Amino acid sequence: MDEPRPDYSRTELYAEADAFIRDCYAELGRASEVEDRLDEIADEIEQRGHYEHTPFELEHGAKMAWRNSNRCIGRLFWQQLNVADARDCETAREVHEACCRHLKQARNGGDIKPLVSIFKPEINGERQVRLWNYELLRYAGYQTEDGIVGDPDEVELTEYCRSRGWDSDKSRFDILPHVVQIRDEEPELFEVPESAVGEVRLRHPEYEWFEALGLRWYDLPVVSNMRLEIGGIHYTAAPFSGWYVSTEIGSRNFGDRDRYDMLPTVAEKLGLDTSRDRTLWKDEALLVLNRAVIHSFQADGVQIVDHHTVTDQFEQFEQNEADAGRDVTGDRAWLLPPMSSATTHVFENDYDNSIEKPNFFNQEPPAELSERRGSVGR
């Protein structure tokens, strides 16, 4: 979600804590404990300027944040979220190692488990941990005289890493290192070990030529650049993962013109007339890409969901929330799948895009990456 990052006064922090604790404890059947807990929190804020969540507050708060994530279509499974409490990590290396554990645990042999790893929060306005990576697994992008090789979305981070001495093959699919910053110290770079990386080689159930395109994608989407806010406490490093919706890879990562832009290549292989949009060559190529993604993940035993199934699941989530007496908020532009939108119930519905807390929020990118973005020609 997009919202300016608030700096709470002590009074405002207590008000945020009060609202969260009352909701959290009510949902967990612990309402009788609320007043004593709020007295503890008031004392902590008075003495230290902040307070610490108990393990069960952290766990349920993270689940609530997923439930409140307006842009997420996969919220039916919010109660199944696993929470790794990584607040004891002190060094950049410890954070990196916890991120690698996240990748392995969430992957779970292909039977992917929803997981969030939560590192130290801000303390009195001082950030303790920041991950510069958009995701824990992402491919590098290289600006060359002949255009961009790899993922155009990662040119700035790639240039930064190379300026710090990172070396790579300069291929289309080089996994970027983890860039971890502790407080205001210089970020440290860590190569992601092969044992923490899972990739799916893409092939098509009908077209043998598709495999020769050499496409592949990592099996686990772990968004790592967002801020998790629970009860007024800002967790600026809280990588979160579920499993892929197939259109995220087939329609966006490979289909978008400003990403891997594979539609013209696939259309050429299919022998389609690309001289006019009205031949619907983009639609045919898009379908082939998405079928390849679903087929390949399924063949490799990696969990993935198609856009029709996931919107049916979201409809069940809406019913569950109604039964629980809660309103569903949502950002319709994000909930609509990027293909065949009109075949889903989301197309016919309107959603209240109000922001509820706890929640995940976008953060401003590190200043050095923003400066590089302004200087890179696309």
C-alpha positions in Angstrom: 0.0 0.0 0.0 1.1 3.6 -0.6 1.0 5.9 2.5 3.4 8.5 3.8 5.4 7.0 6.6 4.1 8.5 9.9 6.4 9.6 12.8 4.2 9.0 15.8 4.4 11.1 19.0 4.2 9.1 22.2 0.5 9.9 22.5 -0.1 8.8 18.9 2.0 5.6 19.4 -0.1 4.6 22.4 -3.3 5.3 20.4 -2.1 3.0 17.6 -1.1 0.4 20.1 -4.4 0.6 21.9 -6.4 0.1 18.7 -4.2 -2.9 17.6 -4.2 -4.6 21.0 -8.0 -4.4 21.4 -8.6 -5.9 18.0 -5.8 -8.5 18.3 -6.8 -9.7 21.7 -10.5 -9.8 20.8 -9.8 -12.0 17.8 -7.7 -14.3 19.9 -10.2 -14.6 22.7 -8.0 -12.8 25.2 -10.1 -9.6 25.8 -9.8 -10.0 29.6 -6.0 -9.3 29.3 -6.3 -6.1 27.3 -6.3 -3.5 30.1 -3.3 -5.1 31.9 -1.4 -5.3 28.6 -2.2 -1.7 27.7 -0.9 -0.6 31.1 2.4 -2.4 30.4 2.6 -0.7 27.0 1.9 2.7 28.4 4.8 2.2 30.9 7.2 1.0 28.1 6.4 4.1 26.0 6.7 6.4 28.9 10.1 5.0 29.9 11.6 4.2 26.5 9.6 5.9 23.8 8.5 2.7 22.2 7.3 -0.8 23.1 7.9 -4.4 22.1 5.4 -6.9 20.7 5.1 -10.2 22.4 5.6 -13.2 20.1 1.8 -13.9 19.7 1.1 -10.2 19.1 3.8 -10.2 16.4 2.3 -13.3 14.8 -1.3 -12.3 14.8 -0.4 -8.7 13.8 1.4 -10.0 10.7 -1.6 -12.1 9.8 -3.9 -9.1 10.2 -1.5 -7.1 7.9 -1.9 -9.7 5.2 -5.6 -9.8 5.6 -5.7 -6.0 5.2 -3.4 -5.9 2.1 -5.7 -4.2 -0.4 -3.6 -5.3 -3.4 -3.3 -9.0 -2.6 -5.7 -11.4 -4.3 -4.4 -14.4 -2.2 -5.8 -13.3 1.2 -8.0 -16.4 1.7 -5.0 -18.1 3.4 -4.1 -15.3 5.8 -4.6 -17.5 8.9 -2.0 -20.0 7.5 0.8 -17.4 7.5 4.0 -18.6 9.3 5.9 -16.0 11.2 9.7 -16.1 11.7 10.6 -13.8 14.6 14.1 -12.6 13.5 14.3 -9.6 15.9 17.4 -11.0 17.5 19.5 -10.6 14.3 22.2 -8.0 15.1 24.5 -8.0 12.0 24.0 -7.8 8.3 25.3 -11.3 7.9 22.8 -12.6 10.4 20.0 -10.9 8.5 21.2 -12.4 5.2 21.4 -15.9 6.8 17.9 -15.5 8.1 16.7 -14.5 4.6 18.3 -17.6 3.2 16.5 -19.7 5.8 13.3 -18.0 4.8 13.9 -19.0 1.2 14.4 -22.6 2.1 11.6 -22.9 4.7 9.0 -21.1 2.5 9.9 -23.3 -0.5 9.2 -26.4 1.5 10.2 -28.7 -1.4 7.7 -27.0 -3.7 4.7 -27.2 -1.3 5.1 -23.5 -0.6 4.3 -22.2 2.9 3.3 -18.5 3.3 6.0 -17.0 5.5 7.1 -13.6 6.8 10.4 -13.0 8.5 10.4 -10.0 10.8 13.6 -8.1 11.8 14.2 -5.4 14.3 11.8 -2.5 14.1 12.6 1.2 14.2 13.4 2.4 17.7 12.6 6.0 18.5 12.7 6.8 14.8 16.0 5.1 14.1 15.9 2.4 11.5 17.6 -0.8 12.5 17.5 -2.9 9.4 16.8 -2.2 5.7 16.8 -4.6 2.7 17.6 -2.8 -0.5 16.3 -5.7 -2.6 12.8 -5.6 -4.1 12.6 -9.3 -3.6 15.0 -11.8 -2.0 15.3 -13.5 -5.4 15.5 -11.3 -8.4 17.5 -11.2 -11.7 20.0 -8.5 -12.5 19.6 -6.0 -15.3 22.5 -4.7 -17.4 22.5 -1.5 -19.5 24.4 -2.2 -22.7 24.9 -0.5 -26.0 22.4 -2.9 -27.5 19.8 -2.4 -24.8 19.1 -4.0 -21.4 20.2 -7.6 -20.8 18.2 -9.2 -18.0 15.5 -7.5 -15.9 15.1 -3.8 -16.8 13.5 -3.3 -13.4 16.7 -4.0 -11.6 19.2 -1.9 -13.6 19.8 0.5 -10.7 20.4 -2.1 -8.0 22.6 -4.0 -10.4 24.7 -1.0 -11.1 25.0 -0.3 -7.4 26.1 -3.9 -6.7 28.7 -3.8 -9.5 30.0 -0.5 -8.2 30.6 -2.3 -4.9 32.6 -5.1 -6.5 29.9 -7.6 -7.3 30.8 -9.7 -10.4 28.5 -11.8 -12.5 28.0 -13.5 -15.9 26.0 -10.6 -17.3 23.3 -13.1 -18.4 19.6 -12.6 -18.6 19.1 -14.6 -15.3 21.8 -13.7 -12.8 20.5 -13.7 -9.2 21.3 -10.4 -7.5 23.1 -10.5 -4.1 21.3 -9.5 -0.9 22.0 -5.9 0.0 21.5 -5.4 3.8 21.9 -2.2 5.7 22.1 -2.0 9.4 21.1 1.5 10.8 23.0 4.1 8.8 26.0 1.9 8.1 27.2 1.2 4.6 25.2 -1.7 3.1 26.8 -5.1 2.9 26.4 -7.4 -0.1 26.0 -11.2 0.2 25.8 -13.7 -2.6 22.7 -15.9 -2.4 23.9 -19.5 -2.2 22.7 -22.0 -4.7 21.1 -24.0 -1.9 18.7 -21.0 -1.3 17.8 -20.6 -5.0 15.1 -22.5 -6.8 14.3 -21.9 -10.5 11.8 -23.4 -12.9 12.9 -23.9 -16.5 10.0 -22.9 -18.8 8.7 -25.2 -21.5 5.3 -25.6 -23.2 3.1 -28.7 -23.2 2.6 -28.5 -27.0 5.4 -26.4 -28.6 8.9 -28.0 -28.4 10.5 -24.8 -29.7 9.5 -23.0 -26.5 12.2 -24.6 -24.3 14.9 -23.3 -26.7 13.9 -19.7 -25.7 15.9 -20.4 -22.6 13.4 -18.8 -20.2 13.3 -19.5 -16.5 12.0 -17.9 -13.4 12.6 -18.3 -9.6 10.0 -20.3 -7.8 9.4 -18.1 -4.8 8.3 -14.5 -4.7 9.6 -12.9 -1.5 8.8 -9.2 -1.4 11.4 -7.6 0.8 11.3 -3.8 0.4 8.0 -3.1 2.3 7.4 -1.7 5.8 5.2 -3.7 8.1 3.3 -1.6 10.6 1.7 -3.2 13.6 0.3 -1.1 16.4 2.4 1.9 15.5 5.6 0.0 15.4 7.5 0.1 12.0 9.2 -3.1 10.9 11.3 -1.7 8.0 12.6 -5.2 7.1 9.9 -7.9 6.9 10.2 -10.1 3.8 6.9 -11.7 3.0 6.2 -14.6 0.6 3.3 -16.8 -0.7 3.2 -18.6 -4.0 2.9 -17.2 -7.5 -0.2 -16.4 -9.5 0.8 -17.6 -12.9 0.0 -14.3 -14.6 2.6 -12.5 -12.4 5.2 -14.3 -14.4 3.6 -15.0 -17.8 1.7 -11.8 -18.3 3.8 -9.3 -16.4 7.4 -10.4 -15.9 7.7 -11.8 -19.4 4.9 -10.0 -21.1 5.4 -6.4 -20.1 7.3 -4.3 -22.7 9.4 -2.7 -19.9 10.4 -6.1 -18.5 11.5 -9.1 -20.5 9.2 -8.2 -23.4 8.8 -11.7 -24.8 5.5 -11.3 -26.7 7.1 -10.4 -30.0 9.5 -13.3 -29.8 6.7 -15.8 -29.0 4.5 -14.4 -31.7 7.2 -14.8 -34.3 7.7 -18.4 -33.3 3.9 -18.9 -33.6 3.9 -17.3 -37.1 1.5 -14.6 -36.1 0.7 -11.4 -38.0 2.2 -8.7 -35.8 1.6 -5.8 -38.2 -1.6 -4.8 -36.5 -2.9 -5.1 -33.0 -6.4 -6.2 -34.2 -5.0 -9.6 -35.2 -4.8 -10.2 -31.5 -1.3 -11.6 -31.7 -0.5 -10.2 -28.3 -3.4 -12.1 -26.8 -2.3 -15.4 -28.4 1.3 -15.0 -27.4 0.2 -14.1 -23.8 -1.8 -17.3 -23.6 1.1 -19.4 -24.7 3.4 -17.8 -22.1 1.0 -18.4 -19.3 0.3 -22.0 -20.3 4.1 -22.5 -20.3 4.4 -21.1 -16.8 1.6 -23.2 -15.4 2.8 -26.4 -17.1 6.4 -25.9 -16.1 5.7 -25.2 -12.4 3.3 -28.1 -12.2 5.8 -30.4 -13.9 8.5 -29.4 -11.4 6.2 -29.9 -8.4 6.2 -26.2 -7.5 3.0 -24.7 -6.2 1.4 -22.1 -8.3 -2.2 -20.8 -8.9 -3.9 -19.6 -12.0 -5.8 -16.4 -12.2 -9.2 -18.0 -12.4 -8.7 -20.2 -9.3 -7.2 -17.4 -7.3 -10.1 -15.0 -7.9 -12.5 -17.8 -6.9 -10.5 -18.1 -3.7 -10.8 -14.4 -3.2 -14.5 -14.6 -3.5 -14.4 -17.2 -0.7 -12.3 -14.8 1.3 -14.9 -12.1 0.8 -17.6 -14.4 2.1 -15.5 -15.4 5.1 -14.9 -11.8 6.0 -18.6 -11.0 5.8 -19.3 -14.0 8.1 -16.8 -12.6 10.6 -18.4 -9.1 10.5 -15.5 -7.5 8.7 -15.6 -5.3 5.5 -13.2 -6.3 2.7 -11.0 -3.5 1.4 -9.3 -3.8 -1.9 -7.5 -2.0 -4.7 -9.5 -3.1 -7.7 -6.7 -2.2 -10.2 -4.4 -4.7 -8.5 -7.0 -7.3 -7.8 -8.0 -7.6 -11.5 -5.8 -10.3 -13.2 -3.7 -8.9 -16.1 -5.5 -11.2 -18.6 -9.1 -12.4 -18.9 -10.2 -9.9 -16.3 -13.9 -9.9 -17.5 -14.2 -13.6 -16.8 -13.8 -13.1 -13.0 -16.2 -11.7 -10.4 -13.7 -9.0 -9.5 -14.4 -7.3 -12.8 -18.0 -6.8 -11.7 -17.3 -5.5 -8.2 -16.2 -2.3 -6.6 -14.0 -2.3 -3.6 -13.4 0.2 -0.8 -9.7 1.1 -1.0 -9.5 2.4 2.6 -6.3 1.5 4.4 -6.7 -0.6 7.5 -3.9 -1.4 10.0 -1.9 -3.5 10.6 -0.6 -3.5 7.0 2.3 -3.6 4.6 3.4 -0.2 3.1 5.7 0.8 0.4 8.9 2.5 1.4 10.9 5.1 -0.5 13.8 3.5 -2.3 17.3 4.2 -0.9 18.5 7.6 -2.1 21.4 6.2 -4.1 19.1 3.9 -6.1 16.8 6.8 -6.8 19.7 8.9 -8.1 20.8 6.1 -10.3 17.3 5.7 -11.7 17.3 9.3 -12.8 20.6 8.9 -14.6 19.9 5.6 -16.4 18.6 5.8 -20.0 16.0 3.2 -20.9 
